[in-house]
Amino acid sequence: MACKLNAASSQWIGQQSFTQRNGSSTRLSTRRVSFPIQAKAYTDELIQTAKTIASPGRGILAIDESNATAGKRLASIGLDNTEVNRQAYRQLLLTTPGLGEYISGSILFEETLYQSTTDGKKFVDVLREQEIVPGIKVDKGLVPLPGSNNESWCQGLDGLASRSAEYYKQGARFAKWRTVVSVPCGPSALAVKEAAWGLARYAAISQDNGLVPIVEPEILLDGDHPIERTLEVAEKVWAEVFYYLAENNVVFEGILLKPSMVTPGAEHKEKASPEAIAKHTLTVLRRRVPPAVPGIMFLSGGQSEVEATLNLNAMNQSPNPWHVSFSYARALQNSVLKTWQGRPENVEAAQQALLIRAKANSLAQLGRYSAEGEAEEAKKGMFVKGYTY
């Protein structure tokens, strides 16, 4: 339904407007224009949930891979992509004793949100017992963006409100929506705006339904560009994202940002040190992210397990306005999967591998991590060109 503003309200919306008086030149006058905004019913709960996830020494375990991507992981250890195998692997992860000491939230795929352990306990309840907040991936994946430079946009807004309400009933308390920006493809102004607007609409809908939105504008590692170019793109993308979040009346205290770190392109000839990555990443954060946002939960984006941890540690060597932490998938799971190999007798060893990585990143969040003694396997990069979930 179209809305028509009257003449008085069609002027500049804000504290100031330009007006013309008879016999006088145009001058700046001060006036108030107020528009009633409906208060969000879940605001207090959203803020508390975000604070819980952004708690000292803890971060997010992301296990929200689509069935297709989960199948690729399982295939790497010789397992078929069946619901039974996906359930067994995720049960291994979520039932790890002591996981809640280092993990504050876990992002689940829809299938997992509704699953239970082989003993009949809901995965949501398994998480709650360890004081880990259950989350849910709500986007429907990337598709080509018409009119762009071979770029993508993220679908999933249709029906999101009703789905979010159901996820809340099932026990989810935060959500995730991933969209991507490609540096080699420009990025075009169209792609950046589409990414920012989609994230903002998703965030507003999530908050209206009691879910803390994780806002994930991933700047892909693909390319041979220097770190300075990544910084330039990140500044533009994050500025657009927060502009449209504000336009959609999103409560900043009730969101979490999940950005990629500011690094050179994966194919750039020079590798950046953790200190350089921390310097460039924190520069953009300070320029673009309001301190009202409680947590910055970085994605690993194909870095090795050790690289992701070292870079996070470097960012926590001095106080930040926000909780600077992690929301890792591959950088927490790679060693686990290779240790498990699909064998029941390896479950305990695989869970210990998960705890080692979770503890390492917990220490990095506190700025106390050392890579001394790390296994060579954990130092291997996991970048995949054109990676999809």
Residue pairs with C-beta under 8 A, 6 or more apart in sequence:
9 33
11 17
11 18
11 19
11 33
12 18
13 33
13 35
14 33
15 30
15 31
15 32
16 28
16 29
16 30
16 31
17 29
17 31
17 33
18 26
18 27
18 28
18 29
19 26
19 27
19 29
19 31
20 26
21 27
37 249
40 46
40 207
40 208
40 251
40 254
41 208
41 210
42 207
42 208
42 209
42 210
42 254
43 207
43 251
43 254
45 210
46 207
46 210
46 211
46 212
46 251
46 253
46 254
47 251
47 253
47 254
47 294
49 133
49 173
49 174
49 212
49 254
50 174
50 212
50 253
50 254
50 255
50 256
50 294
50 295
51 294
52 104
52 105
52 133
53 60
53 104
53 105
53 133
53 174
53 212
53 256
53 295
53 297
54 104
54 256
54 294
54 295
54 297
54 322
54 323
54 325
55 104
55 323
56 323
56 365
56 366
57 101
57 102
57 362
57 363
57 365
57 366
58 101
58 102
58 103
58 104
58 325
58 362
58 365
59 102
59 103
59 104
59 105
59 297
59 325
59 326
59 327
59 328
59 361
59 362
59 365
60 103
60 104
60 105
60 106
60 107
60 135
60 214
60 297
60 325
60 326
60 327
60 328
61 93
61 99
61 103
61 105
61 106
61 107
61 132
61 328
61 332
61 358
62 106
62 107
62 176
62 299
62 327
62 328
62 329
62 332
63 90
63 93
63 94
63 106
63 107
63 108
63 109
63 112
63 329
63 333
64 107
64 108
64 109
64 112
64 135
64 136
64 137
64 176
64 329
64 389
65 73
65 109
65 329
65 389
66 109
66 141
66 389
67 81
67 86
67 109
67 111
68 81
69 388
69 389
70 81
70 86
70 89
70 109
71 81
73 89
73 333
73 337
74 80
74 81
74 85
74 86
74 89
74 342
75 81
76 337
77 337
77 338
77 340
77 341
77 342
78 341
78 342
79 85
79 342
83 111
85 342
86 111
86 112
87 112
87 115
87 118
88 118
88 342
89 337
89 340
90 108
90 112
90 115
90 123
91 117
91 118
91 123
92 336
92 340
92 347
92 350
92 351
93 333
93 336
93 351
93 354
94 106
94 123
94 126
94 127
95 117
95 126
95 351
96 351
96 354
96 355
97 351
98 355
99 130
99 132
99 354
99 355
99 358
100 130
100 131
100 132
101 359
101 362
102 355
102 358
102 359
102 361
102 362
103 130
103 132
103 358
104 131
104 132
104 133
105 132
105 133
105 134
105 135
105 174
105 327
106 127
106 132
106 133
106 134
106 135
107 135
107 136
107 137
107 174
107 176
107 214
107 327
108 123
108 134
108 135
108 136
108 137
108 172
109 137
110 136
110 137
110 167
112 123
113 123
113 124
113 134
113 136
113 167
113 170
113 171
113 172
114 170
115 122
115 123
116 122
116 123
117 123
117 126
122 171
123 134
124 134
124 170
124 171
124 172
125 171
127 133
127 134
128 134
128 171
133 173
133 174
134 171
134 172
134 173
134 174
135 172
135 173
135 174
135 175
135 176
135 214
136 167
136 172
136 174
136 175
136 176
136 211
137 175
137 176
137 177
137 178
137 389
138 156
138 160
138 163
138 164
138 167
138 175
138 176
138 177
138 202
138 206
138 211
139 154
139 155
139 156
139 176
139 177
139 178
139 179
139 202
140 154
140 155
140 156
141 154
141 155
141 156
141 388
141 389
142 152
142 153
142 154
142 155
142 179
142 180
142 388
143 152
143 153
143 154
143 155
144 150
144 151
144 152
144 153
145 151
145 152
145 153
145 190
145 191
145 194
147 190
148 185
148 186
148 188
148 190
148 191
149 185
149 186
149 187
149 188
149 191
150 185
151 181
151 182
151 185
151 186
151 187
151 188
151 190
151 191
152 179
152 180
152 182
152 191
153 179
153 191
153 194
153 195
153 198
154 177
154 178
154 179
154 180
154 195
154 198
156 177
156 202
157 198
157 201
157 202
157 205
160 202
160 205
160 206
161 205
161 208
161 209
164 175
164 205
164 206
164 208
164 209
164 210
164 211
165 209
167 175
167 209
167 211
168 209
168 210
168 211
172 211
173 210
173 211
173 212
174 211
174 212
174 213
174 214
174 256
175 202
175 206
175 211
175 212
175 213
175 214
176 213
176 214
176 216
176 258
177 198
177 199
177 202
177 203
177 206
177 213
177 214
177 215
177 216
178 216
178 218
178 258
178 389
179 195
179 198
179 199
179 216
179 217
179 218
180 195
180 217
180 218
180 219
180 220
181 187
181 191
181 192
181 195
181 217
181 218
181 219
181 220
181 233
181 237
182 191
182 220
182 222
182 223
183 219
183 220
183 222
183 223
183 225
183 229
183 230
183 233
183 265
184 222
184 223
184 225
184 265
185 191
187 233
187 237
192 236
192 237
192 240
193 240
195 217
195 237
195 240
195 241
196 217
196 237
196 240
196 241
196 243
196 244
197 244
199 215
199 216
199 217
199 241
199 244
199 245
200 241
200 244
200 245
200 247
200 248
200 250
201 248
202 213
203 213
203 215
203 245
203 248
203 250
203 255
204 248
204 249
204 250
206 212
206 213
207 213
207 250
207 251
207 254
207 255
212 254
212 255
212 256
213 250
213 254
213 255
213 256
214 255
214 256
214 257
214 258
214 297
214 327
215 241
215 245
215 255
215 256
215 257
215 258
216 257
216 258
216 259
216 299
217 237
217 238
217 241
217 259
218 258
218 259
218 260
218 299
218 301
219 230
219 233
219 234
219 237
219 259
219 260
220 260
220 301
220 387
221 260
221 263
221 265
221 266
221 301
221 302
221 383
222 265
222 266
222 267
222 385
222 386
223 265
223 266
223 267
223 268
224 265
224 267
224 268
224 269
225 264
225 265
225 268
226 264
226 265
226 268
226 270
227 262
227 263
227 264
227 268
227 272
227 276
227 277
227 280
228 280
229 265
230 262
230 263
230 264
230 265
230 280
231 262
231 280
231 283
231 284
234 259
234 260
234 262
234 284
234 288
235 284
235 287
235 288
238 259
238 284
238 288
238 289
239 288
242 288
242 289
242 290
245 252
245 255
252 290
252 292
252 293
253 292
253 293
253 294
255 293
256 293
256 294
256 295
256 296
256 297
257 289
257 293
257 295
257 296
257 297
258 296
258 297
258 298
258 299
258 327
259 296
259 298
259 299
260 298
260 299
260 301
261 277
261 281
261 298
261 301
261 303
261 311
262 277
262 280
262 281
262 283
262 284
263 272
263 277
263 303
263 311
264 270
264 271
264 272
266 302
266 383
266 385
272 280
274 307
274 310
274 311
274 313
274 314
275 314
277 311
277 314
278 311
278 314
278 315
278 317
281 311
281 315
282 315
282 320
285 296
285 320
285 322
285 324
286 321
289 296
289 322
291 321
291 322
293 322
294 322
294 323
295 322
295 323
295 324
295 325
296 320
296 322
296 323
296 324
296 325
297 325
297 326
297 327
298 308
298 311
298 312
298 324
298 325
298 326
298 327
298 328
299 327
299 328
299 329
300 308
300 326
300 328
300 329
300 330
300 331
300 382
301 383
302 330
302 381
302 382
302 383
302 384
302 387
303 311
303 331
303 381
303 382
303 383
304 331
304 378
304 379
304 380
304 381
304 382
305 330
305 331
305 332
305 334
305 335
305 357
305 360
305 378
305 379
305 382
306 371
306 374
306 378
306 379
307 379
307 381
308 326
308 328
308 331
308 361
309 331
309 357
309 360
309 361
309 364
309 369
309 371
310 364
310 369
310 371
312 324
312 325
312 326
312 361
312 364
312 365
312 369
313 363
313 364
313 367
313 368
313 369
315 324
316 324
316 364
316 365
316 366
316 367
317 367
323 365
324 365
325 361
325 365
326 361
326 364
326 365
328 361
330 382
331 357
331 361
331 382
332 354
332 357
332 358
332 361
333 354
334 377
334 378
334 382
335 353
335 354
335 356
335 357
335 375
335 377
335 378
336 350
336 351
336 353
336 354
336 357
337 350
338 377
339 346
339 349
339 350
339 353
340 346
340 347
340 349
340 350
357 378
360 369
360 374
361 369
363 369
363 370
